[in-house]
Amino acid sequence: MRERVQDLLRRHGTTARNGFLPDTEPLHCLPHPYYAPWEALIGNLPHLISSRLIRSEIDGLPLLDTVFLESEAEWQRSYSILGFLTHAYIWGGEYPSERLPPQITCPLLKVSDYFGLPPVATYAALNLWNFATKKPGADSSNPDNLRSLHTCTGSRDEEWFYLVSVAIEAKGSLFIKEILNCIYATEYHDTNTVIASLRSITAGVNDVGKLLDRMHEHCDPQRFYHEIRPLLAGSKGMAAAGLPNGVFYDEGDGRGHWRQYSGGSNAQSSLIQLLDIFLRVDHHATGEHSSSSSVSEGCSSKSRQTNAFMLEMRKYMPRAHRDFLSEVEHMSNIRDYVRRSTTPVEVREAYNEAVAAVVAVRDVHIRIVSRYIIMPSRSPPAPYIKKQKGAVNLASASSKCCQSGGSGGSGGGRDDIQLYGTGGTELIPFLKRTRDETRDTVVEVP
């Protein structure tokens, strides 16, 4: 007999009410006074970054342990704080720092290990564990009702960038349970429940697309590209941005390791990958569809790279969420069920509508990347952008690379291919592949 849906969710740190967001709001402050030095820095982070004082302040920190962290919420806040401080130290100067000092490295490694996360500012640090509602009981699926606990720049633009993702996660909580209900219903051949669940999922995904399309309301593309995005960059694939070897995580006493990690990315959202897993979207790991249907012989190495990147991003999710995705991956049989000759046409149509909704979300994402990254990379900074002459970071490296591409920013495809994300992956080609592979999941309706 199958485990109850609510029990399965709870076992993986997920709830029908909040989805992958915490069951209770993130802490605003670590309660033990021992951690006051961390709180002092994170509370003044935008000023310390803009004044280029952040590195000296972190260098002056005492080396704190995790011994006084007790509740899950305290561990989550510590991870978020240390993630922000990590990126502030690495990218908060004229040139990136190739070394992270022990004051951050040592506690960050312990907190990261607690969650099975890499020691960087992941999607969980920036979004899942970094928000508050403006009023108790407010609808978290509306970003107007939220605020970020912390940002690097102190700008509404950066805050809105995070809050749109938080709202999407809150909206997604409404259909996570429906995904499991649908999987269970296929096992009992409960066609009515399958159709109803698929339609609920489609409606939820459509709402996700509408939320994503609100990015422009308070996030300026120029500020995002030149001021926010460089601070979120990782240390992997960042040679052109000044980190050819990644970052040395100094553990003190001559110990430490060179490490390379991706930066924060929406690809680290468990919600988006859950939709792929449920619908059996194939990113062509083997050249064969995961439901045993064949794909065209033209399955390229680019598609295999797409799959590898998606799997890599799971390592940037909390262990509990990662395990949940793996379990659903073994359970989900919706595409096989839909493709059976005995399955009613209405089921196929409902399934295809869900696929189309995910394709539409990925189209919105492509438009946002074009507006917020591709276009700003092809032109000089707007007059209101603070000039950082000689600064080396992801924005300067991407713009230089793009402007040397030969098209002068006039729209040639070559520029798109040369632009990379915070994790070092190609942007537009990657996003278009994921969208096209999603579209390929549609089943034929007789």
C-alpha positions as CSV (number, residue, x, y, z in Angstrom):
1,M,0.0,0.0,0.0
2,R,1.3,3.4,-1.0
3,E,2.5,5.9,1.7
4,R,0.1,8.7,2.3
5,V,0.9,11.8,0.3
6,Q,1.2,14.0,3.4
7,D,3.6,11.5,5.0
8,L,5.8,11.3,1.9
9,L,6.0,15.1,1.7
10,R,6.8,15.5,5.4
11,R,9.5,12.8,5.2
12,H,11.3,14.9,2.6
13,G,11.0,18.3,4.3
14,T,8.1,19.3,2.0
15,T,4.5,20.1,2.8
16,A,1.3,20.5,0.8
17,R,0.9,24.0,2.4
18,N,4.3,25.5,1.6
19,G,5.9,23.1,-0.9
20,F,9.7,23.4,-0.8
21,L,9.5,26.5,1.3
22,P,10.0,26.1,5.1
23,D,7.0,25.0,7.0
24,T,7.4,28.2,9.1
25,E,8.9,31.5,8.0
26,P,12.7,31.8,8.1
27,L,14.3,33.3,11.2
28,H,15.0,37.0,11.1
29,C,17.9,36.6,13.5
30,L,20.0,33.9,15.1
31,P,18.9,33.8,18.8
32,H,22.2,33.0,20.4
33,P,24.4,36.1,21.0
34,Y,27.4,34.1,20.1
35,Y,26.5,34.7,16.4
36,A,26.1,38.5,16.8
37,P,29.2,39.1,14.6
38,W,27.6,37.3,11.7
39,E,24.4,39.2,12.2
40,A,26.2,42.5,12.3
41,L,27.8,41.9,8.9
42,I,24.7,40.6,7.2
43,G,22.6,43.4,8.5
44,N,25.0,46.0,7.0
45,L,25.9,44.0,3.9
46,P,24.9,46.4,1.1
47,H,27.0,49.3,2.6
48,L,30.0,47.0,3.3
49,I,30.0,45.8,-0.3
50,S,29.5,49.3,-1.9
51,S,32.2,50.8,0.2
52,R,34.6,47.9,-0.5
53,L,34.9,47.2,3.3
54,I,33.4,43.7,3.3
55,R,36.7,41.8,3.0
56,S,38.4,43.6,5.8
57,E,35.3,43.2,8.0
58,I,35.2,39.5,7.3
59,D,38.9,39.1,7.9
60,G,38.3,40.7,11.3
61,L,35.6,38.2,12.3
62,P,36.2,35.7,15.1
63,L,36.2,32.0,13.9
64,L,32.8,30.8,15.1
65,D,31.6,27.2,15.4
66,T,28.2,25.8,14.8
67,V,27.9,24.3,18.3
68,F,25.1,26.7,19.3
69,L,22.9,26.1,16.3
70,E,19.9,24.0,17.5
71,S,16.7,24.2,15.4
72,E,16.4,23.5,11.6
73,A,15.6,27.2,11.1
74,E,18.8,28.3,12.8
75,W,20.8,26.0,10.5
76,Q,19.0,27.4,7.5
77,R,19.6,31.0,8.5
78,S,23.3,30.3,9.1
79,Y,23.6,28.8,5.7
80,S,21.9,31.8,4.1
81,I,24.1,34.3,6.0
82,L,27.3,32.5,5.2
83,G,26.3,32.1,1.6
84,F,25.8,35.8,1.2
85,L,29.0,36.6,3.0
86,T,30.9,34.1,0.7
87,H,29.8,35.8,-2.5
88,A,30.3,39.2,-1.0
89,Y,33.9,38.3,-0.1
90,I,34.7,36.8,-3.5
91,W,33.0,39.3,-5.7
92,G,32.8,42.4,-3.5
93,G,36.0,44.1,-4.6
94,E,37.6,45.5,-7.8
95,Y,38.9,42.1,-8.5
96,P,37.5,38.7,-7.4
97,S,39.2,37.1,-4.4
98,E,40.7,33.6,-5.1
99,R,40.7,32.9,-1.4
100,L,37.9,32.5,1.1
101,P,39.2,33.0,4.7
102,P,38.7,30.4,7.5
103,Q,36.2,32.7,9.3
104,I,33.7,31.8,6.5
105,T,35.1,28.6,5.2
106,C,35.1,26.6,8.4
107,P,31.5,27.2,9.6
108,L,30.2,27.2,6.1
109,L,31.6,23.7,5.4
110,K,29.8,22.4,8.5
111,V,26.5,24.1,7.7
112,S,26.6,23.0,4.1
113,D,27.3,19.4,5.1
114,Y,24.3,19.5,7.4
115,F,22.0,20.1,4.5
116,G,24.0,18.2,1.8
117,L,24.6,21.5,0.0
118,P,27.7,23.0,-1.6
119,P,29.3,25.9,0.3
120,V,28.0,28.7,-1.8
121,A,24.9,30.9,-2.1
122,T,22.5,28.5,-3.7
123,Y,18.9,29.0,-4.6
124,A,18.0,27.8,-1.1
125,A,20.2,30.4,0.5
126,L,19.0,33.3,-1.6
127,N,15.3,32.4,-1.9
128,L,13.9,29.5,0.1
129,W,15.4,30.6,3.4
130,N,15.6,34.4,2.9
131,F,12.1,35.8,3.0
132,A,9.3,37.1,5.2
133,T,5.7,38.0,4.7
134,K,4.9,41.7,5.4
135,K,1.8,40.7,7.4
136,P,1.0,37.5,9.3
137,G,-1.0,35.1,7.2
138,A,-0.4,37.0,3.9
139,D,-0.6,35.0,0.7
140,S,3.1,34.1,-0.1
141,S,2.3,33.4,-3.8
142,N,2.0,37.2,-4.3
143,P,5.4,38.8,-4.2
144,D,3.8,42.1,-3.2
145,N,3.2,40.5,0.2
146,L,6.8,39.5,0.7
147,R,10.1,41.0,1.6
148,S,13.7,39.6,1.4
149,L,15.5,39.3,4.7
150,H,18.8,40.2,3.0
151,T,20.3,41.3,-0.3
152,C,23.8,42.2,-1.5
153,T,22.9,45.6,-3.0
154,G,20.0,46.8,-0.8
155,S,18.0,47.5,-4.0
156,R,14.4,46.8,-4.6
157,D,15.6,45.3,-7.9
158,E,17.5,42.5,-6.2
159,E,14.8,42.0,-3.6
160,W,12.2,41.6,-6.3
161,F,14.4,39.2,-8.2
162,Y,14.4,36.9,-5.2
163,L,10.7,37.4,-4.3
164,V,9.4,36.4,-7.6
165,S,11.1,33.0,-7.1
166,V,9.7,32.7,-3.6
167,A,6.2,33.5,-4.8
168,I,6.6,30.8,-7.5
169,E,7.6,28.3,-4.9
170,A,4.5,29.2,-2.8
171,K,2.3,28.9,-5.9
172,G,3.9,25.5,-6.7
173,S,3.0,24.1,-3.4
174,L,-0.6,24.0,-4.6
175,F,0.2,21.4,-7.3
176,I,3.0,19.4,-5.6
177,K,0.3,17.4,-3.9
178,E,-1.6,17.1,-7.1
179,I,1.4,15.6,-8.8
180,L,1.5,12.8,-6.2
181,N,-2.2,12.3,-6.4
182,C,-2.0,11.9,-10.1
183,I,0.8,9.3,-9.9
184,Y,-1.2,7.3,-7.3
185,A,-4.4,7.6,-9.5
186,T,-2.6,6.0,-12.5
187,E,-1.9,2.9,-10.4
188,Y,-5.6,2.5,-9.6
189,H,-6.7,3.5,-13.1
190,D,-8.7,6.3,-11.7
191,T,-9.1,8.3,-14.9
192,N,-11.2,11.0,-13.4
193,T,-8.6,11.8,-10.7
194,V,-5.8,11.7,-13.3
195,I,-7.6,14.3,-15.5
196,A,-8.6,16.5,-12.6
197,S,-5.0,16.5,-11.2
198,L,-3.5,17.2,-14.6
199,R,-5.8,20.2,-15.0
200,S,-5.0,21.5,-11.6
201,I,-1.3,21.1,-12.3
202,T,-1.7,23.0,-15.7
203,A,-3.6,25.8,-13.9
204,G,-0.8,26.1,-11.4
205,V,2.0,26.1,-14.0
206,N,0.1,28.8,-15.9
207,D,0.1,30.9,-12.7
208,V,3.9,30.3,-12.4
209,G,4.3,31.7,-15.9
210,K,2.3,34.8,-14.9
211,L,4.4,35.3,-11.8
212,L,7.7,35.0,-13.8
213,D,6.4,37.5,-16.3
214,R,6.1,40.0,-13.4
215,M,9.9,40.3,-13.2
216,H,9.9,43.6,-15.0
217,E,7.7,45.3,-12.4
218,H,10.5,46.1,-10.0
219,C,13.7,44.6,-11.4
220,D,15.6,46.8,-13.9
221,P,17.6,44.9,-16.5
222,Q,20.6,47.2,-16.4
223,R,20.8,47.1,-12.6
224,F,20.4,43.3,-12.7
225,Y,23.1,42.8,-15.3
226,H,25.7,45.2,-13.9
227,E,25.1,45.3,-10.2
228,I,23.2,42.2,-9.0
229,R,24.2,39.3,-11.3
230,P,28.0,39.7,-10.8
231,L,27.6,39.2,-7.1
232,L,25.7,35.9,-7.6
233,A,28.3,34.4,-9.9
234,G,29.9,31.1,-9.0
235,S,33.5,30.0,-9.2
236,K,33.0,27.4,-11.9
237,G,33.8,28.3,-15.5
238,M,34.8,31.8,-14.4
239,A,38.3,32.1,-15.8
240,A,37.3,35.1,-17.9
241,A,35.8,36.7,-14.9
242,G,39.0,36.4,-12.9
243,L,38.9,33.0,-11.3
244,P,40.8,30.6,-13.5
245,N,41.3,28.0,-10.7
246,G,38.1,28.6,-8.8
247,V,38.4,29.7,-5.1
248,F,40.7,28.4,-2.4
249,Y,38.6,27.6,0.7
250,D,41.1,28.3,3.4
251,E,40.5,26.1,6.5
252,G,43.5,27.6,8.5
253,D,46.8,26.1,9.5
254,G,47.8,25.5,5.9
255,R,44.7,23.4,5.2
256,G,42.2,24.0,2.5
257,H,41.1,23.1,-1.0
258,W,40.6,24.7,-4.4
259,R,36.9,24.5,-5.2
260,Q,34.7,25.4,-8.1
261,Y,30.9,25.8,-7.8
262,S,28.1,27.2,-9.8
263,G,26.4,30.3,-8.6
264,G,22.8,30.7,-7.6
265,S,20.4,29.6,-10.4
266,N,16.7,28.9,-10.9
267,A,17.8,25.6,-12.3
268,Q,18.4,24.7,-8.6
269,S,14.7,25.0,-7.9
270,S,13.3,21.6,-7.0
271,L,9.9,22.7,-8.2
272,I,10.9,23.1,-11.8
273,Q,12.8,19.8,-11.9
274,L,9.8,18.1,-10.3
275,L,7.6,19.1,-13.2
276,D,10.1,17.6,-15.6
277,I,10.3,14.4,-13.6
278,F,6.6,14.1,-13.3
279,L,5.9,14.6,-17.0
280,R,8.9,12.5,-18.0
281,V,10.6,15.3,-20.0
282,D,13.7,13.7,-21.4
283,H,16.8,15.7,-21.6
284,H,18.4,12.9,-23.6
285,A,20.9,11.4,-21.2
286,T,21.1,8.2,-23.2
287,G,19.5,9.0,-26.5
288,E,16.4,7.0,-25.5
289,H,13.3,8.4,-23.9
290,S,12.9,7.5,-20.3
291,S,9.5,6.0,-21.0
292,S,11.2,3.7,-23.6
293,S,10.1,5.5,-26.7
294,S,12.8,6.3,-29.1
295,V,14.1,9.7,-30.0
296,S,15.6,10.9,-33.2
297,E,19.0,9.7,-34.2
298,G,20.1,13.3,-34.1
299,C,20.3,13.4,-30.3
300,S,23.4,15.6,-29.9
301,S,26.1,16.0,-27.3
302,K,24.5,19.4,-26.5
303,S,21.4,17.6,-25.4
304,R,23.4,15.2,-23.2
305,Q,25.1,18.3,-21.7
306,T,21.7,19.7,-20.9
307,N,20.8,16.5,-19.0
308,A,24.2,16.5,-17.2
309,F,23.7,20.1,-16.1
310,M,20.2,19.4,-14.8
311,L,21.5,16.5,-12.8
312,E,24.4,18.6,-11.5
313,M,22.0,21.2,-10.3
314,R,20.3,18.6,-8.0
315,K,23.5,18.7,-6.0
316,Y,22.7,22.3,-5.3
317,M,19.4,21.4,-3.7
318,P,18.9,20.5,0.0
319,R,19.4,16.8,0.5
320,A,15.8,16.2,1.6
321,H,14.5,17.9,-1.6
322,R,17.0,16.0,-3.8
323,D,15.9,12.7,-2.3
324,F,12.2,13.6,-2.8
325,L,12.9,14.2,-6.6
326,S,14.7,10.8,-6.8
327,E,11.7,9.1,-5.1
328,V,9.2,10.7,-7.5
329,E,11.4,9.8,-10.4
330,H,11.1,6.1,-9.5
331,M,7.3,6.5,-8.9
332,S,6.2,8.6,-11.9
333,N,4.6,6.6,-14.6
334,I,2.2,9.2,-16.1
335,R,3.7,9.3,-19.6
336,D,3.5,5.5,-19.9
337,Y,-0.1,5.6,-18.7
338,V,-1.0,8.4,-21.1
339,R,0.5,6.5,-24.1
340,R,-1.5,3.3,-23.5
341,S,-3.9,2.5,-26.3
342,T,-6.7,2.0,-23.7
343,T,-6.2,5.5,-22.1
344,P,-9.1,7.9,-22.9
345,V,-8.4,10.8,-25.3
346,E,-9.3,13.2,-22.5
347,V,-6.3,12.0,-20.5
348,R,-3.9,12.6,-23.4
349,E,-5.3,16.0,-23.9
350,A,-5.0,16.9,-20.3
351,Y,-1.4,15.7,-20.2
352,N,-0.5,17.7,-23.4
353,E,-2.0,20.8,-21.8
354,A,0.3,20.4,-18.8
355,V,3.3,20.0,-21.1
356,A,2.3,23.1,-23.1
357,A,2.1,25.0,-19.8
358,V,5.7,24.1,-18.9
359,V,6.8,25.0,-22.5
360,A,5.1,28.4,-22.0
361,V,7.0,29.0,-18.8
362,R,10.3,28.2,-20.5
363,D,9.4,30.7,-23.3
364,V,8.9,33.4,-20.6
365,H,12.2,32.5,-19.1
366,I,14.0,32.8,-22.5
367,R,12.4,36.3,-23.0
368,I,13.6,37.3,-19.5
369,V,17.1,36.1,-20.1
370,S,17.2,38.0,-23.4
371,R,16.0,41.2,-21.8
372,Y,18.1,40.9,-18.6
373,I,21.4,39.4,-19.9
374,I,21.7,39.3,-23.7
375,M,20.6,42.8,-24.5
376,P,22.5,44.6,-21.6
377,S,25.6,42.7,-22.6
378,R,25.5,44.3,-26.1
379,S,25.4,47.9,-25.1
380,P,27.2,50.3,-22.7
381,P,25.8,50.6,-19.2
382,A,22.9,53.0,-18.7
383,P,23.9,56.5,-17.4
384,Y,22.4,55.7,-13.9
385,I,24.7,52.6,-13.5
386,K,27.6,53.4,-11.2
387,K,30.8,53.0,-13.3
388,Q,33.4,50.5,-12.0
389,K,36.3,51.3,-14.2
390,G,38.7,48.3,-14.5
391,A,36.5,46.0,-12.4
392,V,36.7,42.4,-13.3
393,N,33.5,40.3,-12.8
394,L,30.9,38.4,-14.7
395,A,29.3,41.5,-16.2
396,S,32.6,42.9,-17.5
397,A,33.8,39.5,-18.8
398,S,30.4,38.8,-20.6
399,S,30.2,42.2,-22.1
400,K,33.8,42.1,-23.4
401,C,33.3,38.6,-24.8
402,C,30.0,39.6,-26.5
403,Q,31.3,42.9,-27.9
404,S,34.3,41.1,-29.4
405,G,32.0,38.6,-31.1
406,G,32.0,40.7,-34.3
407,S,28.2,41.4,-34.6
408,G,28.4,44.6,-32.7
409,G,25.3,43.6,-30.7
410,S,23.1,43.6,-33.7
411,G,21.4,40.3,-33.0
412,G,23.8,37.6,-34.4
413,G,23.5,34.2,-32.8
414,R,27.2,34.1,-32.1
415,D,26.8,36.5,-29.2
416,D,24.2,34.3,-27.5
417,I,26.4,31.3,-27.7
418,Q,29.3,33.2,-26.0
419,L,27.2,34.3,-23.0
420,Y,27.2,32.2,-19.9
421,G,25.2,32.0,-16.8
422,T,26.3,32.3,-13.2
423,G,27.2,28.6,-13.2
424,G,29.2,28.8,-16.4
425,T,26.6,27.3,-18.8
426,E,25.6,28.7,-22.1
427,L,22.4,30.7,-21.7
428,I,20.1,30.9,-24.7
429,P,21.2,27.6,-26.3
430,F,20.7,25.8,-23.0
431,L,17.3,27.3,-22.4
432,K,16.1,26.7,-25.9
433,R,17.1,23.0,-25.7
434,T,15.2,22.5,-22.4
435,R,12.2,24.1,-23.9
436,D,12.3,22.1,-27.1
437,E,12.9,18.9,-25.2
438,T,9.9,19.7,-23.1
439,R,7.8,20.2,-26.3
440,D,9.0,16.8,-27.6
441,T,7.2,15.2,-24.6
442,V,3.8,15.8,-26.1
443,V,1.9,12.6,-27.0
444,E,-0.1,12.0,-30.1
445,V,-3.8,12.3,-29.8
446,P,-5.8,10.0,-32.1
